[in-house]
Amino acid sequence: MDIFGSNVSVLDIGANLGEFALWVSRKFPGSSIDCYEPNPVIFPYLEENILHLDNVTISQVAVTTQAHPVLEVIEGQSVGGSIVTPLGDGCSRYPVRGLHPKRPPSAVVVKIDAEGSELDILSGLNLSKTELLIVEFHAEEDVIPGMAMIPKEFGLEKIDWDKAKWGKPIGVFWW
C-alpha cells in the first residue's frame, strides 16, 4: 500500500513531543501534518521540535466531545496524562481547550495516541478520506470493546501486531 504519496494529509492526535510528525515530515516531505496536543507541560517541547517544519501545524487542544476537558497528569511525569481516566492523588489538573472530533479535517493517515480517549475521538472523527488509521493502546484489556467495531463502518480492516514478537499487543493498525 502506497498511501504516502505527495500531498498526503496526516492527523496526529496526541502528538506528544512530535516524534510521529517529525518522522512523517522527513520521510514524506510533501505531506501536510496537523498535530493536536493538550498537555501544557509537553506542548513547549512539541513547539520546539516542530518549529522548523513548514508542513506541520500544531494546536494546543484536546480532541474530545467533552465541553470542558480537564487533563490529569501524574506529578513527575513529563509525558502522558488523561482526560477520561481519573489518575487520583498526586496529579496536577489542567483545564484545557477542547476541539470536537468533527472539527479536524479528514486525512489520509490518522494517528491517535490519546490515553483512553480513543473511542471518544473516533465517535465523531471524519474518516471519509482515511486509508491508514493508527490507534495506540497499552494492553488488550485497555481497548474499549466497541472500538474494534468502529472501523468496520468505514470499510477498514483490523490488523493486530505480532503478539509472538512483543509478548503482548502494543498497538492496533487499521486501513
GIQUI-V671743 format. One record per backbone hydrogen bond with DSSP energy under -0.5 kcal/mol. NH is the residue of the N-H (numbers start at 1). CO is the residue of the C=O. If there is no record, write none. Layout:
# GIQUI-V671743
<<NH,CO> <NH,CO>>
This chain:
# GIQUI-V671743
<<3,1> <5,3> <8,5> <10,32> <11,109> <12,34> <13,11> <13,111> <14,12> <14,36> <15,36> <18,15> <22,18> <23,19> <24,20> <25,21> <26,22> <27,23> <28,24> <31,28> <32,8> <33,55> <34,10> <35,33> <35,57> <36,12> <37,59> <43,39> <45,42> <46,42> <47,43> <48,44> <49,45> <50,46> <51,47> <53,50> <54,52> <56,53> <57,33> <59,35> <61,59> <62,97> <63,61> <64,62> <64,99> <71,94> <72,82> <73,92> <75,90> <77,74> <82,72> <86,84> <91,88> <92,73> <94,71> <96,69> <99,62> <103,100> <104,100> <108,9> <109,9> <110,132> <111,11> <112,134> <113,13> <117,114> <121,117> <122,118> <123,119> <124,121> <125,121> <126,101> <127,125> <130,127> <131,108> <132,108> <133,174> <134,110> <134,132> <135,133> <135,172> <136,112> <137,170> <142,139> <143,139> <143,140> <147,144> <148,144> <148,145> <149,146> <150,146> <150,147> <151,147> <152,149> <153,149> <153,150> <154,150> <154,151> <155,152> <156,151> <159,173> <161,171> <163,161> <166,162> <167,163> <172,135> <173,159> <174,133> <175,157>>
